[in-house]
Amino acid sequence: MNALPMNALPLNHPAHDRLTAFFWREDALRSRSVSGRLLAGNLAVPAPPARVRADWEREIRTRLCLEPGDVEQMPLPRTRARWPELSLCEEAMRDWTRTLGLGEVLADSDMALMACRGARYHHDGEQYGGAAFCNLFLCEDKGLDVHFPGTGDRIALTPGAAMIFDTCQPHAVIPRDATGFDEADFVSGPDRTLLFLSWELPIEDARVARALGIEFDVDPAAASRLDEEQLRADGARVGVDPASGQWVRTG
C-alpha cells in the first residue's frame, strides 16, 4: 500500500464536518454542504443472461481494456437490445426511489451503464458537484464493497445493491477484507469487474436535497471569487488520497 502523503488529514479531522462544495449553476458557482447520508437498499432484479455477460466481457476486453481502478462507460443501447429485462431493473429502481420520497426524479434523469475494475478512492465533486449518484449493481457477488471512508459506511456489492450518495463524498470499490485500495488486488486472480447502472440526480431538486440533507449557499462569498468546481475545507481546496481515502490539501 502506498504511504500517505505528508499533507494527509486524519479521518477524524474536522474537515469531514466542514466541507463545502462549489458547483456550477448556469454561469455562476453556488456553494453547498456535503452530505454524509447514504441511502441504500437491496432490490430484487433479474440476472443478466449469459449472452449479455459474454458481450460485456468482449467489450471490456477489446475496447475498454480496464486497468485496476478504472471506471468506464459501456454501450447501453446494445445491452437494451439484447436484454429486454433490463427494463425490470429500471422499474425496481424507480419504485425504490419513490419510497424515499424522490417522486419521478429518476425517470427524469439520464441512465448510463458503467463498468469498473475496482475503484481508487476519489470524489466526483470537481465534475459532478451539482449531482447525487444513484447506482444499481447488476453482477454476481465478487467479494467487493464500496467504502466511504469519511462516514465509515461499507456496502457489499451484491446483485441488486442500490445506493444514492453525494458525489462529493469520497468512495472506492475495494475487496471486502481490505482497508484501502491496492492495484495488486485486481491484477490477477478471479475476475473482479462489476457492471452497474448509474443516474445523476440533480442536487438542487428539492426532493434530492431533502433526502440527503443538503444546505445551499453556505459560503456565497467564496463562491463569488472562485472560477471552477471544487471542494474546500477550512479555506483550502482538498482532494483524496487514492490509496487510503484520506483528505489531502491540494491548494
N, C-alpha and C positions, 0 to 999 in steps of 0.2 A: 504494500500500500504506500502511496506517495506521502511524504512528510507534509505536515501542514505549513502553509506559507507563514511568514513572520507576522503578517498583518491580519491573521485569522482572529475572529471574535469567538469566544466560547459560546456553546449552545445555550447557556443560561444568561447570556449577555442581554441587557435590557433593549438592545437593538431590535430583538424579536417583537417587543411590545411597542416600539416607537417607529416602526417602518411607515414610510409614506410612499405611495406610488404616484407617478405623474404620467398621464396618458393623454393622447390627442383627442380633443373633441372639436371636430371640424378643423379650424386653422389655429387653435389655441390649446395650450396644455391645461389640464384640470388635475387637481390633487384629490387623493382619496386614501382611506385607510386600507390596510391589508388584512384580509380575513384569515383567522386561524381555524375556521369551521370547515369540516369535511363532511359532506353529505354522501353516504354510502349505502349500498344495498346489494343484494344478490338476486338476480332475476332469472326466471325460467326462460331460456332461449334455445332454439334448435341448434344442434351441432352442424357445422359446415360439412357437406358431403365430401367424399374422397376426391372427386374430380375438381372441386373448388380448392381444397387444400393443395392438390398437386399443381394447380395453376398458380396459387400463391407462391409455392416453393420455386417454381420456374422463374417467376417474376423477380423474386428476391435474389435468386442465384445468378440470373443472366443480366438483369438491368440494374437493380438497386445495389447489389454487391455490398450488403450491410456489413459494416465493421462493428466490433464491440462498442456499445454505447450509442449507436446510430438510431435515429428515429426518422422515418421517411414516409411519404405519402404513396399509397398504392392506387391502381386504376379502379375506381369504384364502378363505373358503368359495366365493365366486363364481369365483375362479381355479381352485380344485379342481374345480368342476363343469364348467368349460369346458376344462380342460386335464388330462385323466387322467394324462398322462405326468409330471405334477408328482411323482407317487409315485416315479418313477425318480430324480429329483433327491434326494429324501429318502433313498432306498436308497443312493445313491452316498455321501452324507454319513455315513450310519450305517456303511457299510463302511470309509470313511476313518478315522473316529474310533475304530473298533475297532483299526485298525492302530496307532494312537497309544497303545493301552493303556487306552482310556476305556470299554471294555465297552459296555453298553447305556445309558450316561448320556444320549445324545441322544434315544433313544426315550422316556425318562422326562421329557424337558423339553418345554415348550410351544414351538411354532413360530409365527413371525409372518412376514408378507410386508411388506417395507418399501420405500419409495421415497425417493430423495434427489436433490437438485439440487446436487451438491457437498456439502461439509460443512465448517463452520468448525472450527478447532482446538478441541477440548474433551476433557474426560474425563467419564466417567459414574459416578464413584465416589460422588457425593453422592446417587445414586438407586439404583444397581446395584452398590454396593460388595461385596455378597455373591455376585457372579456373575462369570463369564467370558463374553465374547461369542463366539459361533460363527456365522459368516456364510458364505453361498454366493451368489455373484453370478450373475445369470441373463441379463443383457443382452449385446449385442454390445460390442466394444471401442469406447469413445467417447473414448479418449485421456486417461483419468483414472487416478490412482493413489490408494491410501490411504497416507498418510505418517504415520509415527510419529517425531516429532522427537526424543523422548527417547532412542531407540535408533538412529535413522538408517535404519530399515527403510522401504522403499517396495515396495508390491506393485501390479503392474499389474492393473487391474480388467477382466479379460477374461472371456469366458464360462467358468464352472466354477471361477473363482478362489475358493478356500476358505481360511478362516483362523480361528484361535482366539487370543484375546488377553485380557489383563487389562483389565477395564472402566476401571480407574484409570490406564491408560497413555494419555497424550494422543494424539489422532489426528485426521486430517482427510482429506477427499477433495478433491484439487486436480488441475489439469492436469499432464500428465506432464512438461512443461518448466518448471513453476512451482516456486518455492521457498517459497511461502506461499499463504494463501487471500486471494483478491481477488474481491469480488462481480462486478466487471466481466467476469470470465472466464465468467460464467454468465448475463449479462443478454441478450445477443444472439448470433447465430451459430448453429452446429449445436446440436441437442438434446443436452444432457448430463445427462439424467435417467437414473438407474440403479435397477434393481429387484433386490432380494436377499432371500433367506430368512435369518432370524435366530433363534437359540436362546439362551436364558440358561442357562448351565451352573452348577450350584451350586459355588461356590468351596470349600466345606467338604467336598465329595465327595473322598475320599482320592485317587481317580484323577486328578481335575482338578487338585488341589493339587500332586500329584507331577509331573504333566506340565508345569506352569508353574513349579514350584519355589517354591511359596508357603510361608512360615513364619507360624505363628499365635501370637497372644498375645505380640507383640514389645514392646508398651507397655501392659500392663494398667492401670498407674496412670492414664495419660491416659484410657484407655477408661472408667474408672470415674467420671471427673468431667465427661466430655463428654455432650451431650444430642442430637446429630444426626450423621448420617453425613458424613464429610469426609476430606480428605487433608491431612496435615501434614508439614512438613519443618523440622528444626531448631527444633521447638516452635511453629512458626507455621502457620496454615492457608494453603493455597496453591490457586490456580486456574490457568487457562491463558489467555494472550492469544489471542483468536480469529483474529487475522491471521497471527501468527508461530509459535504453538505454544510460546512461551516461558512458563516458570513465572512466576507473579506472586504476591506475598504478598497475601492477602485478609483476614488477621486476625492 
